């Protein structure tokens, strides 16, 4: 992964809606009658586009170069190995004079993010645990896909997990120190990172034996619920990795309401240093997001810093 600020293409929502209609009409060979913005993040913007006969797809624009190929590849790879539904890529389209940003089309997924489903979030313990178990089992099925090498799904090339992860983590720390000097990261955050880095060899003392396929961003905003049906969306930075790299997201955004991390570890086992690794993975991932997008989200960052401090007290 490239550890640097990603330069994005400016994309006005009104213009993007017009581009979405063009992409739909090229694909479906029929007129787009309704275009609705579904939202997006720092690097993507998605629209639902429908024809008069009801046919509809999602068109997602990638606001940074060289991101579309990987996202489409990972969506297909993970979708083929996930027992729950995932969006299916229908086409990909490189930028040109008609549409000045890369985009791709995918199937429409029904439902709302689990985080925004009060009926599930506020239901009884037994129901929440049952939902969590279905999620955990599906993720474990994805983890069952293994490779001889560790690394990015497009080019796994490392013999061990630390051959891939340690250089990346070191680059994140170096960039974090630069951002501290520029006032974008606090001394507290970078100080905790420095302390954790000193304990790296202890935290990662156990060898990761298997290079497992991971989703990369499976928090409860990326799990959809429609009735009794659950679906996964939006894999991010998917790779062949330590399977526990997927688990720190289970503790973000109230994933513990569904006992996700707890259930996975009870059913499928954990390493001796699992809690220490999850603290490290979570903090480093969030700092990496700040580096890429230039946006710090305090309500996500603060608990990660606190948790890393707590783990360091026991090392």
TAFEN-V650369 format. One record per backbone hydrogen bond with DSSP energy under -0.5 kcal/mol. CO is the residue of the C=O (numbers start at 1). NH is the residue of the N-H. If there is no record, write none. Layout:
co=CO nh=NH
co=CO nh=NH
//
This chain:
co=1 nh=3
co=2 nh=4
co=5 nh=7
co=12 nh=16
co=13 nh=17
co=14 nh=18
co=15 nh=19
co=16 nh=20
co=17 nh=21
co=18 nh=22
co=19 nh=23
co=20 nh=24
co=21 nh=25
co=22 nh=26
co=23 nh=27
co=24 nh=28
co=25 nh=29
co=31 nh=33
co=34 nh=50
co=36 nh=48
co=39 nh=46
co=43 nh=63
co=44 nh=41
co=45 nh=61
co=46 nh=38
co=46 nh=39
co=47 nh=49
co=47 nh=59
co=48 nh=36
co=49 nh=57
co=50 nh=33
co=50 nh=34
co=51 nh=54
co=55 nh=51
co=57 nh=49
co=58 nh=60
co=58 nh=106
co=59 nh=47
co=60 nh=104
co=61 nh=45
co=61 nh=63
co=62 nh=102
co=63 nh=9
co=64 nh=67
co=67 nh=71
co=68 nh=72
co=69 nh=73
co=70 nh=74
co=71 nh=75
co=72 nh=76
co=73 nh=77
co=74 nh=78
co=75 nh=79
co=76 nh=80
co=78 nh=81
co=79 nh=82
co=85 nh=232
co=88 nh=107
co=91 nh=105
co=93 nh=103
co=99 nh=96
co=102 nh=62
co=103 nh=93
co=104 nh=60
co=105 nh=90
co=105 nh=91
co=106 nh=58
co=108 nh=110
co=112 nh=225
co=113 nh=116
co=114 nh=117
co=116 nh=118
co=117 nh=120
co=117 nh=121
co=118 nh=122
co=120 nh=123
co=124 nh=128
co=125 nh=129
co=126 nh=130
co=127 nh=131
co=128 nh=132
co=129 nh=133
co=130 nh=134
co=131 nh=135
co=132 nh=136
co=133 nh=137
co=134 nh=138
co=135 nh=139
co=136 nh=140
co=137 nh=141
co=138 nh=142
co=139 nh=143
co=140 nh=144
co=142 nh=145
co=144 nh=146
co=145 nh=213
co=147 nh=211
co=150 nh=157
co=150 nh=158
co=151 nh=240
co=152 nh=155
co=158 nh=150
co=160 nh=164
co=161 nh=164
co=161 nh=165
co=162 nh=166
co=162 nh=167
co=164 nh=168
co=165 nh=169
co=166 nh=170
co=167 nh=171
co=168 nh=172
co=169 nh=173
co=170 nh=174
co=171 nh=175
co=172 nh=176
co=173 nh=177
co=174 nh=178
co=175 nh=179
co=176 nh=180
co=177 nh=181
co=178 nh=182
co=179 nh=184
co=179 nh=185
co=180 nh=183
co=186 nh=190
co=187 nh=191
co=188 nh=192
co=189 nh=193
co=190 nh=194
co=191 nh=195
co=192 nh=196
co=193 nh=197
co=194 nh=198
co=195 nh=199
co=196 nh=199
co=197 nh=200
co=199 nh=202
co=199 nh=203
co=200 nh=204
co=202 nh=205
co=207 nh=209
co=210 nh=212
co=211 nh=147
co=212 nh=241
co=215 nh=236
co=217 nh=219
co=219 nh=222
co=220 nh=115
co=222 nh=233
co=223 nh=114
co=224 nh=231
co=225 nh=112
co=226 nh=229
co=229 nh=226
co=230 nh=85
co=231 nh=224
co=232 nh=87
co=238 nh=153
co=239 nh=214
co=239 nh=241
co=240 nh=151
co=241 nh=212
co=242 nh=245
co=243 nh=246
co=244 nh=247
co=244 nh=248
co=247 nh=250
co=248 nh=251
co=249 nh=252
co=252 nh=255
co=254 nh=257
co=255 nh=258
co=255 nh=260
co=256 nh=259
co=259 nh=263
co=260 nh=264
co=261 nh=265
co=262 nh=266
co=263 nh=267
co=264 nh=268
co=265 nh=269
co=271 nh=274
co=273 nh=277
co=274 nh=278
co=275 nh=279
co=276 nh=280
co=277 nh=281
co=278 nh=282
co=279 nh=283
co=280 nh=284
co=281 nh=285
co=282 nh=286
co=283 nh=287
co=284 nh=288
co=285 nh=289
co=286 nh=290
co=287 nh=291
co=288 nh=292
co=289 nh=293
co=290 nh=294
co=292 nh=6
co=296 nh=298
co=297 nh=300
co=297 nh=301
co=298 nh=302
co=300 nh=304
co=301 nh=305
co=302 nh=306
co=303 nh=307
co=304 nh=308
co=305 nh=309
co=306 nh=310
co=307 nh=311
co=308 nh=312
co=309 nh=313
co=310 nh=314
co=311 nh=314
co=312 nh=315
//
